[in-house]
Amino acid sequence: MNFKGLKNTIEQKIKDFNPSVTTIDKYIIKKFISTYFVALAVIIGIVIIFDISEKIDDFVDKKAPLMQIIFKYYANFIPYFVNMFSPMFVFITVIFFTSKMAANTEIIAILAGGISFKRLMWPYFLTSLFIFVFTLILNLYIIPPCNKGRLEFESQYVKRPFENTNRNMHYQIEKGTYLYVKSFSTFNNTAFDFALETIEGQDITSKLTARNAMWDSTHGVWMLNDYVQRINDNGVETIKTGKRLDTLLAIDVGYFYRRNNSDEALSIGELNRLIAAQKLRGDKTVQQAQIEKNTRYALPFSAFILTLIGVSLSSQKRRGGIGMNIGIGIALSFTYILFLQFARMFVYAGTFPPLIAMWIPNLVYLIIAFFLYKLAPK
């Protein structure tokens, strides 16, 4: 390659990667953002109508106040829904307005003006970055308190009161201290067949059993009925029995009240502390908290991947027109959401740890995105 050719190549590379925002970039960014929020508003409106028709009987039967329906339920429901279907909104948005630009030969005009397909992706990337930050902030800081209000409303006016149906529960309360409960009644906060053991090395140093243990919320103590306490002090065992024992135990009654979706209402700091506590006590529900944590980071990242797929699919005219592109976009976005839900089964089955399992959909679709991106300029 001669000097002139090398110079032209370098100039073309600089032009391709020029990060400055041009008029065309502003035009694409404006279309992307405006279409995204219009799609959000339209679909959210439709979903709210269907949700009201589904839950209207519960609202009437349980006499839910109108202000709470509006401000405690639906005001908190909207961020939750936006987060859940964010990949679909991004994908449909990109497919819709890019297909329209291609149908109007705007894409051809842009490329004919000397802008490479790679450079065309720059405004899409910037907008995806905005959506990524937007959904990440929603996930970490806004949605958890919204979910708390929504779940409280659902518990009171929509769903039946929580009942703990677990049996033979084992927890490690702290290092070397283990709790066993055969069952727990949320009606009167009572744990049946209660047993608490302290183990040092290979020896059981103490064991406290009771027919049941009832939580006294007024005094903050557990009331043990028909208890037996065994203490092993260097091989010397002492036994104490009685009808009732009020004791301060490091057992949070909240252990027995966790719903499957209660992790959604925790901030990222609370979620990290819950995971650490659940690991310590050997709680099998730690997988749910780990899935929730990793989903909060994996889902926003999909904005980049699905945007790349959307542009690659819709930047050329098709015989089926915009309708076919939108149909493809809806199908792919739903398969992504379905894949993300299916990835949870990898965790429960023990196939992959939560960190890997919840990022598998992004990895698979990233490979698809690069494949389509390479084909698109052709």
FIDODREN-247994 format. One record per residue (C-alpha): residue in one letter; x, y, z. Coordinates in steps of 0.1 Angstrom, whole numbers. Example, Ala and Ser with C-alpha at 12.3 -4.5 7.8 and 13.67 -1.06 7.14 Angstrom:
<pts>
<pt><r>a</r><x>123</x><y>-45</y><z>78</z></pt>
<pt><r>s</r><x>137</x><y>-11</y><z>71</z></pt>
</pts>
This chain:
<pts>
<pt><r>m</r><x>0</x><y>0</y><z>0</z></pt>
<pt><r>n</r><x>14</x><y>34</y><z>-10</z></pt>
<pt><r>f</r><x>15</x><y>65</y><z>12</z></pt>
<pt><r>k</r><x>-16</x><y>80</y><z>-4</z></pt>
<pt><r>g</r><x>-36</x><y>48</y><z>0</z></pt>
<pt><r>l</r><x>-25</x><y>45</y><z>37</z></pt>
<pt><r>k</r><x>-35</x><y>81</y><z>43</z></pt>
<pt><r>n</r><x>-70</x><y>76</y><z>27</z></pt>
<pt><r>t</r><x>-75</x><y>44</y><z>48</z></pt>
<pt><r>i</r><x>-66</x><y>63</y><z>81</z></pt>
<pt><r>e</r><x>-89</x><y>92</y><z>71</z></pt>
<pt><r>q</r><x>-117</x><y>67</y><z>65</z></pt>
<pt><r>k</r><x>-111</x><y>50</y><z>98</z></pt>
<pt><r>i</r><x>-112</x><y>83</y><z>116</z></pt>
<pt><r>k</r><x>-144</x><y>92</y><z>98</z></pt>
<pt><r>d</r><x>-159</x><y>58</y><z>107</z></pt>
<pt><r>f</r><x>-152</x><y>63</y><z>144</z></pt>
<pt><r>n</r><x>-158</x><y>100</y><z>147</z></pt>
<pt><r>p</r><x>-176</x><y>103</y><z>180</z></pt>
<pt><r>s</r><x>-190</x><y>138</y><z>174</z></pt>
<pt><r>v</r><x>-228</x><y>139</y><z>172</z></pt>
<pt><r>t</r><x>-239</x><y>151</y><z>138</z></pt>
<pt><r>t</r><x>-273</x><y>163</y><z>125</z></pt>
<pt><r>i</r><x>-281</x><y>128</y><z>113</z></pt>
<pt><r>d</r><x>-271</x><y>114</y><z>146</z></pt>
<pt><r>k</r><x>-295</x><y>138</y><z>164</z></pt>
<pt><r>y</r><x>-322</x><y>128</y><z>139</z></pt>
<pt><r>i</r><x>-318</x><y>91</y><z>147</z></pt>
<pt><r>i</r><x>-315</x><y>96</y><z>185</z></pt>
<pt><r>k</r><x>-346</x><y>118</y><z>185</z></pt>
<pt><r>k</r><x>-366</x><y>91</y><z>166</z></pt>
<pt><r>f</r><x>-353</x><y>63</y><z>188</z></pt>
<pt><r>i</r><x>-361</x><y>80</y><z>221</z></pt>
<pt><r>s</r><x>-395</x><y>94</y><z>211</z></pt>
<pt><r>t</r><x>-406</x><y>61</y><z>196</z></pt>
<pt><r>y</r><x>-394</x><y>42</y><z>226</z></pt>
<pt><r>f</r><x>-414</x><y>63</y><z>251</z></pt>
<pt><r>v</r><x>-445</x><y>64</y><z>228</z></pt>
<pt><r>a</r><x>-443</x><y>26</y><z>226</z></pt>
<pt><r>l</r><x>-440</x><y>25</y><z>264</z></pt>
<pt><r>a</r><x>-471</x><y>47</y><z>269</z></pt>
<pt><r>v</r><x>-493</x><y>28</y><z>244</z></pt>
<pt><r>i</r><x>-484</x><y>-7</y><z>256</z></pt>
<pt><r>i</r><x>-486</x><y>3</y><z>293</z></pt>
<pt><r>g</r><x>-520</x><y>18</y><z>287</z></pt>
<pt><r>i</r><x>-532</x><y>-15</y><z>271</z></pt>
<pt><r>v</r><x>-517</x><y>-36</y><z>299</z></pt>
<pt><r>i</r><x>-534</x><y>-15</y><z>326</z></pt>
<pt><r>i</r><x>-568</x><y>-19</y><z>309</z></pt>
<pt><r>f</r><x>-564</x><y>-57</y><z>308</z></pt>
<pt><r>d</r><x>-551</x><y>-57</y><z>344</z></pt>
<pt><r>i</r><x>-581</x><y>-37</y><z>357</z></pt>
<pt><r>s</r><x>-605</x><y>-61</y><z>339</z></pt>
<pt><r>e</r><x>-587</x><y>-91</y><z>355</z></pt>
<pt><r>k</r><x>-586</x><y>-77</y><z>391</z></pt>
<pt><r>i</r><x>-618</x><y>-55</y><z>392</z></pt>
<pt><r>d</r><x>-636</x><y>-83</y><z>411</z></pt>
<pt><r>d</r><x>-609</x><y>-84</y><z>438</z></pt>
<pt><r>f</r><x>-609</x><y>-46</y><z>441</z></pt>
<pt><r>v</r><x>-647</x><y>-46</y><z>446</z></pt>
<pt><r>d</r><x>-649</x><y>-76</y><z>469</z></pt>
<pt><r>k</r><x>-621</x><y>-64</y><z>492</z></pt>
<pt><r>k</r><x>-632</x><y>-27</y><z>490</z></pt>
<pt><r>a</r><x>-599</x><y>-14</y><z>478</z></pt>
<pt><r>p</r><x>-598</x><y>24</y><z>481</z></pt>
<pt><r>l</r><x>-596</x><y>42</y><z>447</z></pt>
<pt><r>m</r><x>-566</x><y>63</y><z>457</z></pt>
<pt><r>q</r><x>-546</x><y>32</y><z>468</z></pt>
<pt><r>i</r><x>-555</x><y>15</y><z>435</z></pt>
<pt><r>i</r><x>-542</x><y>45</y><z>415</z></pt>
<pt><r>f</r><x>-512</x><y>56</y><z>436</z></pt>
<pt><r>k</r><x>-501</x><y>25</y><z>456</z></pt>
<pt><r>y</r><x>-508</x><y>-2</y><z>430</z></pt>
<pt><r>y</r><x>-507</x><y>12</y><z>394</z></pt>
<pt><r>a</r><x>-482</x><y>40</y><z>401</z></pt>
<pt><r>n</r><x>-458</x><y>12</y><z>414</z></pt>
<pt><r>f</r><x>-470</x><y>-13</y><z>387</z></pt>
<pt><r>i</r><x>-458</x><y>9</y><z>358</z></pt>
<pt><r>p</r><x>-420</x><y>9</y><z>366</z></pt>
<pt><r>y</r><x>-422</x><y>-29</y><z>373</z></pt>
<pt><r>f</r><x>-438</x><y>-35</y><z>339</z></pt>
<pt><r>v</r><x>-414</x><y>-12</y><z>321</z></pt>
<pt><r>n</r><x>-385</x><y>-31</y><z>335</z></pt>
<pt><r>m</r><x>-400</x><y>-66</y><z>328</z></pt>
<pt><r>f</r><x>-406</x><y>-58</y><z>291</z></pt>
<pt><r>s</r><x>-379</x><y>-34</y><z>284</z></pt>
<pt><r>p</r><x>-361</x><y>-57</y><z>259</z></pt>
<pt><r>m</r><x>-394</x><y>-59</y><z>239</z></pt>
<pt><r>f</r><x>-398</x><y>-21</y><z>239</z></pt>
<pt><r>v</r><x>-363</x><y>-15</y><z>227</z></pt>
<pt><r>f</r><x>-365</x><y>-42</y><z>200</z></pt>
<pt><r>i</r><x>-399</x><y>-31</y><z>186</z></pt>
<pt><r>t</r><x>-388</x><y>6</y><z>187</z></pt>
<pt><r>v</r><x>-356</x><y>0</y><z>167</z></pt>
<pt><r>i</r><x>-374</x><y>-23</y><z>142</z></pt>
<pt><r>f</r><x>-403</x><y>1</y><z>137</z></pt>
<pt><r>f</r><x>-385</x><y>34</y><z>131</z></pt>
<pt><r>t</r><x>-355</x><y>19</y><z>113</z></pt>
<pt><r>s</r><x>-378</x><y>-1</y><z>89</z></pt>
<pt><r>k</r><x>-397</x><y>31</y><z>82</z></pt>
<pt><r>m</r><x>-364</x><y>49</y><z>75</z></pt>
<pt><r>a</r><x>-354</x><y>21</y><z>51</z></pt>
<pt><r>a</r><x>-388</x><y>21</y><z>34</z></pt>
<pt><r>n</r><x>-383</x><y>58</y><z>28</z></pt>
<pt><r>t</r><x>-348</x><y>52</y><z>14</z></pt>
<pt><r>e</r><x>-333</x><y>73</y><z>42</z></pt>
<pt><r>i</r><x>-309</x><y>45</y><z>52</z></pt>
<pt><r>i</r><x>-297</x><y>43</y><z>15</z></pt>
<pt><r>a</r><x>-292</x><y>80</y><z>14</z></pt>
<pt><r>i</r><x>-272</x><y>81</y><z>46</z></pt>
<pt><r>l</r><x>-249</x><y>53</y><z>34</z></pt>
<pt><r>a</r><x>-246</x><y>68</y><z>-1</z></pt>
<pt><r>g</r><x>-234</x><y>100</y><z>16</z></pt>
<pt><r>g</r><x>-202</x><y>83</y><z>27</z></pt>
<pt><r>i</r><x>-213</x><y>72</y><z>61</z></pt>
<pt><r>s</r><x>-204</x><y>36</y><z>68</z></pt>
<pt><r>f</r><x>-228</x><y>11</y><z>84</z></pt>
<pt><r>k</r><x>-205</x><y>9</y><z>114</z></pt>
<pt><r>r</r><x>-207</x><y>47</y><z>118</z></pt>
<pt><r>l</r><x>-245</x><y>45</y><z>114</z></pt>
<pt><r>m</r><x>-246</x><y>24</y><z>145</z></pt>
<pt><r>w</r><x>-231</x><y>53</y><z>166</z></pt>
<pt><r>p</r><x>-264</x><y>71</y><z>174</z></pt>
<pt><r>y</r><x>-281</x><y>38</y><z>181</z></pt>
<pt><r>f</r><x>-253</x><y>30</y><z>205</z></pt>
<pt><r>l</r><x>-256</x><y>63</y><z>223</z></pt>
<pt><r>t</r><x>-294</x><y>59</y><z>227</z></pt>
<pt><r>s</r><x>-289</x><y>23</y><z>239</z></pt>
<pt><r>l</r><x>-264</x><y>36</y><z>265</z></pt>
<pt><r>f</r><x>-291</x><y>61</y><z>277</z></pt>
<pt><r>i</r><x>-317</x><y>33</y><z>279</z></pt>
<pt><r>f</r><x>-292</x><y>10</y><z>297</z></pt>
<pt><r>v</r><x>-285</x><y>37</y><z>323</z></pt>
<pt><r>f</r><x>-322</x><y>44</y><z>326</z></pt>
<pt><r>t</r><x>-332</x><y>8</y><z>332</z></pt>
<pt><r>l</r><x>-302</x><y>1</y><z>354</z></pt>
<pt><r>i</r><x>-313</x><y>30</y><z>377</z></pt>
<pt><r>l</r><x>-348</x><y>17</y><z>376</z></pt>
<pt><r>n</r><x>-336</x><y>-18</y><z>386</z></pt>
<pt><r>l</r><x>-314</x><y>-8</y><z>414</z></pt>
<pt><r>y</r><x>-330</x><y>22</y><z>430</z></pt>
<pt><r>i</r><x>-366</x><y>29</y><z>419</z></pt>
<pt><r>i</r><x>-383</x><y>-4</y><z>412</z></pt>
<pt><r>p</r><x>-375</x><y>-21</y><z>446</z></pt>
<pt><r>p</r><x>-394</x><y>5</y><z>467</z></pt>
<pt><r>c</r><x>-422</x><y>5</y><z>440</z></pt>
<pt><r>n</r><x>-424</x><y>-33</y><z>442</z></pt>
<pt><r>k</r><x>-427</x><y>-31</y><z>480</z></pt>
<pt><r>g</r><x>-458</x><y>-9</y><z>477</z></pt>
<pt><r>r</r><x>-472</x><y>-30</y><z>449</z></pt>
<pt><r>l</r><x>-467</x><y>-63</y><z>468</z></pt>
<pt><r>e</r><x>-482</x><y>-49</y><z>500</z></pt>
<pt><r>f</r><x>-513</x><y>-38</y><z>480</z></pt>
<pt><r>e</r><x>-516</x><y>-72</y><z>463</z></pt>
<pt><r>s</r><x>-512</x><y>-90</y><z>496</z></pt>
<pt><r>q</r><x>-540</x><y>-69</y><z>511</z></pt>
<pt><r>y</r><x>-565</x><y>-66</y><z>482</z></pt>
<pt><r>v</r><x>-557</x><y>-91</y><z>455</z></pt>
<pt><r>k</r><x>-539</x><y>-122</y><z>468</z></pt>
<pt><r>r</r><x>-547</x><y>-145</y><z>497</z></pt>
<pt><r>p</r><x>-527</x><y>-139</y><z>529</z></pt>
<pt><r>f</r><x>-493</x><y>-155</y><z>530</z></pt>
<pt><r>e</r><x>-492</x><y>-191</y><z>543</z></pt>
<pt><r>n</r><x>-459</x><y>-209</y><z>549</z></pt>
<pt><r>t</r><x>-463</x><y>-243</y><z>533</z></pt>
<pt><r>n</r><x>-427</x><y>-253</y><z>538</z></pt>
<pt><r>r</r><x>-419</x><y>-284</y><z>559</z></pt>
<pt><r>n</r><x>-388</x><y>-296</y><z>576</z></pt>
<pt><r>m</r><x>-370</x><y>-263</y><z>575</z></pt>
<pt><r>h</r><x>-333</x><y>-261</y><z>583</z></pt>
<pt><r>y</r><x>-313</x><y>-229</y><z>589</z></pt>
<pt><r>q</r><x>-279</x><y>-220</y><z>601</z></pt>
<pt><r>i</r><x>-286</x><y>-190</y><z>623</z></pt>
<pt><r>e</r><x>-249</x><y>-182</y><z>629</z></pt>
<pt><r>k</r><x>-217</x><y>-202</y><z>626</z></pt>
<pt><r>g</r><x>-221</x><y>-235</y><z>644</z></pt>
<pt><r>t</r><x>-258</x><y>-228</y><z>654</z></pt>
<pt><r>y</r><x>-285</x><y>-247</y><z>635</z></pt>
<pt><r>l</r><x>-323</x><y>-244</y><z>636</z></pt>
<pt><r>y</r><x>-348</x><y>-270</y><z>627</z></pt>
<pt><r>v</r><x>-386</x><y>-265</y><z>624</z></pt>
<pt><r>k</r><x>-410</x><y>-290</y><z>612</z></pt>
<pt><r>s</r><x>-436</x><y>-265</y><z>602</z></pt>
<pt><r>f</r><x>-446</x><y>-228</y><z>608</z></pt>
<pt><r>s</r><x>-480</x><y>-213</y><z>612</z></pt>
<pt><r>t</r><x>-484</x><y>-178</y><z>600</z></pt>
<pt><r>f</r><x>-518</x><y>-176</y><z>617</z></pt>
<pt><r>n</r><x>-503</x><y>-174</y><z>652</z></pt>
<pt><r>n</r><x>-465</x><y>-171</y><z>644</z></pt>
<pt><r>t</r><x>-458</x><y>-206</y><z>659</z></pt>
<pt><r>a</r><x>-430</x><y>-229</y><z>649</z></pt>
<pt><r>f</r><x>-437</x><y>-266</y><z>656</z></pt>
<pt><r>d</r><x>-412</x><y>-293</y><z>666</z></pt>
<pt><r>f</r><x>-386</x><y>-267</y><z>673</z></pt>
<pt><r>a</r><x>-349</x><y>-276</y><z>677</z></pt>
<pt><r>l</r><x>-318</x><y>-254</y><z>681</z></pt>
<pt><r>e</r><x>-283</x><y>-270</y><z>682</z></pt>
<pt><r>t</r><x>-249</x><y>-255</y><z>688</z></pt>
<pt><r>i</r><x>-220</x><y>-275</y><z>675</z></pt>
<pt><r>e</r><x>-183</x><y>-270</y><z>681</z></pt>
<pt><r>g</r><x>-160</x><y>-292</y><z>661</z></pt>
<pt><r>q</r><x>-176</x><y>-327</y><z>662</z></pt>
<pt><r>d</r><x>-194</x><y>-322</y><z>695</z></pt>
<pt><r>i</r><x>-229</x><y>-309</y><z>702</z></pt>
<pt><r>t</r><x>-224</x><y>-284</y><z>730</z></pt>
<pt><r>s</r><x>-261</x><y>-275</y><z>735</z></pt>
<pt><r>k</r><x>-295</x><y>-285</y><z>722</z></pt>
<pt><r>l</r><x>-328</x><y>-268</y><z>729</z></pt>
<pt><r>t</r><x>-360</x><y>-285</y><z>718</z></pt>
<pt><r>a</r><x>-396</x><y>-276</y><z>723</z></pt>
<pt><r>r</r><x>-431</x><y>-288</y><z>712</z></pt>
<pt><r>n</r><x>-436</x><y>-254</y><z>697</z></pt>
<pt><r>a</r><x>-421</x><y>-219</y><z>698</z></pt>
<pt><r>m</r><x>-444</x><y>-189</y><z>695</z></pt>
<pt><r>w</r><x>-432</x><y>-154</y><z>686</z></pt>
<pt><r>d</r><x>-443</x><y>-127</y><z>710</z></pt>
<pt><r>s</r><x>-441</x><y>-95</y><z>689</z></pt>
<pt><r>t</r><x>-450</x><y>-73</y><z>719</z></pt>
<pt><r>h</r><x>-419</x><y>-83</y><z>739</z></pt>
<pt><r>g</r><x>-397</x><y>-95</y><z>710</z></pt>
<pt><r>v</r><x>-391</x><y>-129</y><z>725</z></pt>
<pt><r>w</r><x>-398</x><y>-165</y><z>715</z></pt>
<pt><r>m</r><x>-420</x><y>-185</y><z>740</z></pt>
<pt><r>l</r><x>-410</x><y>-221</y><z>741</z></pt>
<pt><r>n</r><x>-436</x><y>-246</y><z>753</z></pt>
<pt><r>d</r><x>-427</x><y>-280</y><z>768</z></pt>
<pt><r>y</r><x>-390</x><y>-274</y><z>763</z></pt>
<pt><r>v</r><x>-359</x><y>-296</y><z>769</z></pt>
<pt><r>q</r><x>-325</x><y>-280</y><z>772</z></pt>
<pt><r>r</r><x>-293</x><y>-301</y><z>771</z></pt>
<pt><r>i</r><x>-259</x><y>-286</y><z>777</z></pt>
<pt><r>n</r><x>-226</x><y>-305</y><z>773</z></pt>
<pt><r>d</r><x>-198</x><y>-289</y><z>792</z></pt>
<pt><r>n</r><x>-166</x><y>-309</y><z>786</z></pt>
<pt><r>g</r><x>-184</x><y>-342</y><z>787</z></pt>
<pt><r>v</r><x>-206</x><y>-332</y><z>816</z></pt>
<pt><r>e</r><x>-243</x><y>-330</y><z>804</z></pt>
<pt><r>t</r><x>-270</x><y>-311</y><z>822</z></pt>
<pt><r>i</r><x>-306</x><y>-313</y><z>814</z></pt>
<pt><r>k</r><x>-333</x><y>-287</y><z>821</z></pt>
<pt><r>t</r><x>-370</x><y>-291</y><z>813</z></pt>
<pt><r>g</r><x>-400</x><y>-270</y><z>818</z></pt>
<pt><r>k</r><x>-435</x><y>-260</y><z>805</z></pt>
<pt><r>r</r><x>-425</x><y>-225</y><z>792</z></pt>
<pt><r>l</r><x>-394</x><y>-206</y><z>785</z></pt>
<pt><r>d</r><x>-392</x><y>-170</y><z>772</z></pt>
<pt><r>t</r><x>-359</x><y>-165</y><z>755</z></pt>
<pt><r>l</r><x>-341</x><y>-141</y><z>732</z></pt>
<pt><r>l</r><x>-330</x><y>-161</y><z>702</z></pt>
<pt><r>a</r><x>-312</x><y>-147</y><z>671</z></pt>
<pt><r>i</r><x>-341</x><y>-160</y><z>649</z></pt>
<pt><r>d</r><x>-359</x><y>-135</y><z>628</z></pt>
<pt><r>v</r><x>-395</x><y>-143</y><z>623</z></pt>
<pt><r>g</r><x>-392</x><y>-130</y><z>588</z></pt>
<pt><r>y</r><x>-373</x><y>-162</y><z>579</z></pt>
<pt><r>f</r><x>-408</x><y>-179</y><z>577</z></pt>
<pt><r>y</r><x>-425</x><y>-151</y><z>558</z></pt>
<pt><r>r</r><x>-405</x><y>-149</y><z>526</z></pt>
<pt><r>r</r><x>-426</x><y>-150</y><z>495</z></pt>
<pt><r>n</r><x>-411</x><y>-162</y><z>462</z></pt>
<pt><r>n</r><x>-412</x><y>-126</y><z>448</z></pt>
<pt><r>s</r><x>-403</x><y>-108</y><z>480</z></pt>
<pt><r>d</r><x>-367</x><y>-103</y><z>468</z></pt>
<pt><r>e</r><x>-381</x><y>-79</y><z>442</z></pt>
<pt><r>a</r><x>-388</x><y>-53</y><z>470</z></pt>
<pt><r>l</r><x>-352</x><y>-52</y><z>483</z></pt>
<pt><r>s</r><x>-327</x><y>-26</y><z>474</z></pt>
<pt><r>i</r><x>-294</x><y>-39</y><z>460</z></pt>
<pt><r>g</r><x>-277</x><y>-34</y><z>494</z></pt>
<pt><r>e</r><x>-305</x><y>-53</y><z>512</z></pt>
<pt><r>l</r><x>-304</x><y>-80</y><z>486</z></pt>
<pt><r>n</r><x>-266</x><y>-85</y><z>491</z></pt>
<pt><r>r</r><x>-271</x><y>-87</y><z>528</z></pt>
<pt><r>l</r><x>-299</x><y>-112</y><z>524</z></pt>
<pt><r>i</r><x>-278</x><y>-134</y><z>501</z></pt>
<pt><r>a</r><x>-249</x><y>-134</y><z>527</z></pt>
<pt><r>a</r><x>-274</x><y>-143</y><z>555</z></pt>
<pt><r>q</r><x>-290</x><y>-170</y><z>535</z></pt>
<pt><r>k</r><x>-257</x><y>-185</y><z>525</z></pt>
<pt><r>l</r><x>-247</x><y>-185</y><z>562</z></pt>
<pt><r>r</r><x>-278</x><y>-203</y><z>573</z></pt>
<pt><r>g</r><x>-279</x><y>-227</y><z>543</z></pt>
<pt><r>d</r><x>-312</x><y>-214</y><z>531</z></pt>
<pt><r>k</r><x>-323</x><y>-230</y><z>499</z></pt>
<pt><r>t</r><x>-341</x><y>-199</y><z>488</z></pt>
<pt><r>v</r><x>-308</x><y>-181</y><z>483</z></pt>
<pt><r>q</r><x>-310</x><y>-191</y><z>446</z></pt>
<pt><r>q</r><x>-341</x><y>-168</y><z>442</z></pt>
<pt><r>a</r><x>-322</x><y>-138</y><z>456</z></pt>
<pt><r>q</r><x>-291</x><y>-145</y><z>435</z></pt>
<pt><r>i</r><x>-313</x><y>-148</y><z>404</z></pt>
<pt><r>e</r><x>-330</x><y>-114</y><z>412</z></pt>
<pt><r>k</r><x>-296</x><y>-97</y><z>417</z></pt>
<pt><r>n</r><x>-280</x><y>-110</y><z>385</z></pt>
<pt><r>t</r><x>-312</x><y>-102</y><z>365</z></pt>
<pt><r>r</r><x>-311</x><y>-66</y><z>376</z></pt>
<pt><r>y</r><x>-277</x><y>-62</y><z>358</z></pt>
<pt><r>a</r><x>-282</x><y>-86</y><z>329</z></pt>
<pt><r>l</r><x>-316</x><y>-72</y><z>317</z></pt>
<pt><r>p</r><x>-305</x><y>-36</y><z>311</z></pt>
<pt><r>f</r><x>-275</x><y>-48</y><z>291</z></pt>
<pt><r>s</r><x>-299</x><y>-63</y><z>266</z></pt>
<pt><r>a</r><x>-305</x><y>-28</y><z>252</z></pt>
<pt><r>f</r><x>-272</x><y>-29</y><z>233</z></pt>
<pt><r>i</r><x>-277</x><y>-64</y><z>220</z></pt>
<pt><r>l</r><x>-313</x><y>-61</y><z>208</z></pt>
<pt><r>t</r><x>-306</x><y>-27</y><z>193</z></pt>
<pt><r>l</r><x>-278</x><y>-42</y><z>172</z></pt>
<pt><r>i</r><x>-300</x><y>-71</y><z>161</z></pt>
<pt><r>g</r><x>-329</x><y>-46</y><z>154</z></pt>
<pt><r>v</r><x>-308</x><y>-24</y><z>131</z></pt>
<pt><r>s</r><x>-292</x><y>-53</y><z>113</z></pt>
<pt><r>l</r><x>-326</x><y>-68</y><z>105</z></pt>
<pt><r>s</r><x>-345</x><y>-37</y><z>95</z></pt>
<pt><r>s</r><x>-319</x><y>-15</y><z>78</z></pt>
<pt><r>q</r><x>-328</x><y>-30</y><z>44</z></pt>
<pt><r>k</r><x>-361</x><y>-29</y><z>25</z></pt>
<pt><r>r</r><x>-381</x><y>-61</y><z>26</z></pt>
<pt><r>r</r><x>-409</x><y>-74</y><z>4</z></pt>
<pt><r>g</r><x>-431</x><y>-78</y><z>35</z></pt>
<pt><r>g</r><x>-425</x><y>-42</y><z>44</z></pt>
<pt><r>i</r><x>-425</x><y>-28</y><z>80</z></pt>
<pt><r>g</r><x>-451</x><y>-53</y><z>91</z></pt>
<pt><r>m</r><x>-428</x><y>-83</y><z>85</z></pt>
<pt><r>n</r><x>-399</x><y>-66</y><z>104</z></pt>
<pt><r>i</r><x>-422</x><y>-58</y><z>133</z></pt>
<pt><r>g</r><x>-434</x><y>-93</y><z>134</z></pt>
<pt><r>i</r><x>-398</x><y>-106</y><z>134</z></pt>
<pt><r>g</r><x>-389</x><y>-81</y><z>162</z></pt>
<pt><r>i</r><x>-419</x><y>-91</y><z>184</z></pt>
<pt><r>a</r><x>-411</x><y>-128</y><z>179</z></pt>
<pt><r>l</r><x>-374</x><y>-124</y><z>188</z></pt>
<pt><r>s</r><x>-380</x><y>-101</y><z>217</z></pt>
<pt><r>f</r><x>-405</x><y>-125</y><z>232</z></pt>
<pt><r>t</r><x>-381</x><y>-154</y><z>227</z></pt>
<pt><r>y</r><x>-354</x><y>-134</y><z>246</z></pt>
<pt><r>i</r><x>-377</x><y>-128</y><z>275</z></pt>
<pt><r>l</r><x>-388</x><y>-164</y><z>275</z></pt>
<pt><r>f</r><x>-351</x><y>-175</y><z>274</z></pt>
<pt><r>l</r><x>-344</x><y>-152</y><z>303</z></pt>
<pt><r>q</r><x>-371</x><y>-169</y><z>323</z></pt>
<pt><r>f</r><x>-360</x><y>-203</y><z>312</z></pt>
<pt><r>a</r><x>-324</x><y>-196</y><z>324</z></pt>
<pt><r>r</r><x>-338</x><y>-197</y><z>359</z></pt>
<pt><r>m</r><x>-342</x><y>-234</y><z>355</z></pt>
<pt><r>f</r><x>-305</x><y>-238</y><z>349</z></pt>
<pt><r>v</r><x>-300</x><y>-224</y><z>384</z></pt>
<pt><r>y</r><x>-326</x><y>-246</y><z>402</z></pt>
<pt><r>a</r><x>-314</x><y>-276</y><z>383</z></pt>
<pt><r>g</r><x>-278</x><y>-269</y><z>395</z></pt>
<pt><r>t</r><x>-266</x><y>-268</y><z>359</z></pt>
<pt><r>f</r><x>-250</x><y>-233</y><z>362</z></pt>
<pt><r>p</r><x>-245</x><y>-208</y><z>390</z></pt>
<pt><r>p</r><x>-268</x><y>-178</y><z>389</z></pt>
<pt><r>l</r><x>-242</x><y>-154</y><z>376</z></pt>
<pt><r>i</r><x>-236</x><y>-175</y><z>345</z></pt>
<pt><r>a</r><x>-272</x><y>-187</y><z>340</z></pt>
<pt><r>m</r><x>-287</x><y>-152</y><z>339</z></pt>
<pt><r>w</r><x>-261</x><y>-140</y><z>314</z></pt>
<pt><r>i</r><x>-265</x><y>-169</y><z>290</z></pt>
<pt><r>p</r><x>-294</x><y>-153</y><z>271</z></pt>
<pt><r>n</r><x>-273</x><y>-122</y><z>266</z></pt>
<pt><r>l</r><x>-243</x><y>-143</y><z>254</z></pt>
<pt><r>v</r><x>-265</x><y>-163</y><z>229</z></pt>
<pt><r>y</r><x>-282</x><y>-132</y><z>215</z></pt>
<pt><r>l</r><x>-249</x><y>-113</y><z>213</z></pt>
<pt><r>i</r><x>-235</x><y>-140</y><z>190</z></pt>
<pt><r>i</r><x>-267</x><y>-137</y><z>169</z></pt>
<pt><r>a</r><x>-263</x><y>-99</y><z>169</z></pt>
<pt><r>f</r><x>-227</x><y>-100</y><z>156</z></pt>
<pt><r>f</r><x>-237</x><y>-126</y><z>129</z></pt>
<pt><r>l</r><x>-265</x><y>-104</y><z>117</z></pt>
<pt><r>y</r><x>-244</x><y>-73</y><z>119</z></pt>
<pt><r>k</r><x>-218</x><y>-88</y><z>96</z></pt>
<pt><r>l</r><x>-244</x><y>-97</y><z>71</z></pt>
<pt><r>a</r><x>-263</x><y>-64</y><z>72</z></pt>
<pt><r>p</r><x>-238</x><y>-42</y><z>51</z></pt>
<pt><r>k</r><x>-240</x><y>-68</y><z>24</z></pt>
</pts>
